[in-house]
Amino acid sequence: MEKGFDVDLMALLMDLRLPDEYRDGVVANFERIKATAKIVNSFELPDDVEAAPIFEP
């Protein structure tokens, strides 16, 4: 994960019990979330874009 990110500290701060057998999976999921967020955040939106009041797929 990114330097400074501590899964165990985050679990402690959230009062979330994180069993050892799940730790690697949690870290892997955060890596995937980070990669997805990087793609989403790299897409610039025009200044005149307005949020839709209702999501309709």
C-alpha positions in Angstrom: 0.0 0.0 0.0 0.9 3.6 -0.1 3.6 4.6 2.3 1.9 5.8 5.5 -1.2 3.6 5.2 -1.4 1.1 8.0 -4.2 -1.4 7.8 -3.9 -2.5 11.4 -4.0 1.1 12.6 -7.1 1.8 10.5 -8.8 -1.3 11.9 -7.9 -0.1 15.4 -9.2 3.4 14.9 -12.5 2.0 13.4 -12.8 -0.4 16.3 -12.9 -3.2 13.7 -11.5 -6.6 14.6 -9.4 -7.7 11.6 -8.4 -11.4 11.8 -5.0 -12.3 10.5 -6.4 -14.5 7.8 -8.3 -11.6 6.3 -5.5 -9.0 6.4 -3.9 -9.9 3.1 -7.3 -9.8 1.4 -8.1 -6.4 2.9 -4.7 -5.0 1.7 -5.3 -6.4 -1.8 -8.8 -4.9 -2.0 -7.4 -1.5 -1.0 -4.8 -1.8 -3.7 -7.6 -2.4 -6.3 -9.7 0.5 -4.9 -6.6 2.7 -5.1 -6.0 1.7 -8.8 -9.7 2.4 -9.7 -9.8 5.7 -7.8 -6.6 6.8 -9.7 -8.4 6.2 -13.0 -11.6 7.9 -11.9 -9.7 10.9 -10.5 -7.6 11.3 -13.7 -10.7 12.1 -15.8 -11.3 15.8 -15.8 -14.8 17.1 -15.9 -15.8 20.4 -17.5 -16.6 23.2 -15.1 -20.2 23.3 -16.3 -21.1 19.7 -15.5 -23.9 19.4 -13.0 -24.6 16.4 -10.8 -27.7 14.5 -11.6 -30.3 14.7 -8.8 -31.4 11.1 -9.5 -29.3 8.2 -10.7 -30.9 6.4 -13.6 -28.7 3.6 -15.1 
